[in-house]
Amino acid sequence: MLRSVSPSHPPYRKALTVDTVVVAPPASVPVTLRKLYFLRFAFAAVWAALVFATADALGPLSTALLLVYPLFDVAAAVVDVRSARANGGPAAPLYANIAISSLTVLALALAATSGIPAVLRVWGAWAVTAGIVQLVAGAVRRRLGGQWPMIVSGAVSTLAGLSFVTQAGAEDPSLSSLAGYAFLGGVFFLVSALRLGRGGRG
């Protein structure tokens, strides 16, 4: 007697397995970024409050605050670069940010001797270039998560920089707009940190 063999019978069954490989960033990268972003928010909030309180005059305290901000930006970028290099991430935009912010410290030191309008022009140029770099950095690091606020922040910084240059020509320029700019930038860092904490993408 002949037995009919079903195609599903073990000798004829072909098992197909599909391996899905998901390339995820090392866990240490988002953790480091999250801590750094929280720190940058706290610094920006304190700095903005101090600048707002001394915005009407360009004295020793306000000048020191102006120089501290880009110096802190350089330090934060150095920490970011070390994390990126240790985990094979893109570091070129961060190196660009370090160079731009370092030059800004020198430019602000010179501008402070000329008055608030000169400071606003230098700060405006820095905000434009740093904003473009931040936008690019956020775009190339999207896989890490929490980068959309950084992309938006970069675009906002670019527009704000143009407004600072315009304000430099006003009759009674003030540094108060820089306080608002710094605080808003800090809020974007806070949002990114919270998104990284939830494991959010983008």
HELIX and SHEET records of a PDB file:
HELIX    1   1 PRO A   10  TYR A   12  5                                   3    
HELIX    2   2 SER A   28  ALA A   53  1                                  26    
HELIX    3   3 PRO A   60  ALA A   86  1                                  27    
HELIX    4   4 ALA A   92  ALA A  111  1                                  20    
HELIX    5   5 ILE A  116  VAL A  140  1                                  25    
HELIX    6   6 ARG A  142  LEU A  144  5                                   3    
HELIX    7   7 TRP A  148  GLN A  167  1                                  20    
HELIX    8   8 SER A  176  GLY A  197  1                                  22    
END                                                                             
